[in-house]
Amino acid sequence: MPLSLFGEAKITIACNQEGITSFSNEYVNDYILATLLRTNDSERLGLYLTYSTDGVLIDVDFSYLTKDDIPDARKEEIEKKSVEYAESRIASFKKQTGANKIGRNDLCPCGSGKKYKRCCSN
Ligand SMILES: [Zn+2]
C-alpha cells in the first residue's frame, strides 16, 4: 500500500503484534490528542499497524484527529495526560541518552517543538 506524505504531516504510529502488544484504539487516540495539546498541532494522523506473531503486517487502520475531537467533558483529563506523556518522554530521553543534562538551547524532548529553556527546564 503506497503512503504519500506532503507538507508537514504529523503522524503517530501505533504498532501492535499479536500476543505481545495490544494498544486499544481508545488508548492511542487519547495519546494522540494529548500529544496534539503538547505540540500545539492543528491535526495529527494516527496510523495503527497490526503484525502477526511471525511479523507479517495483517491490519492497517487510521484516524485523523484534531483538537475538536477532544470532548469538553474530557479536556482536563486529556490535558493531564499531556503533561504525564511529556514527563515520560523527558525521562525516556535521559535514560536512552544517559544525559543528565539537556542543553538549554536544544529542542525539548517532550515534543513541544520549543527550546528546552522555554519549555520543561523549570
Ligand atoms: Zn518541554
Residues whose N, C-alpha, C, O or C-beta is under 5 A from the ligand:
A	BS01	ZN	C108 C110 S112 C119 C120
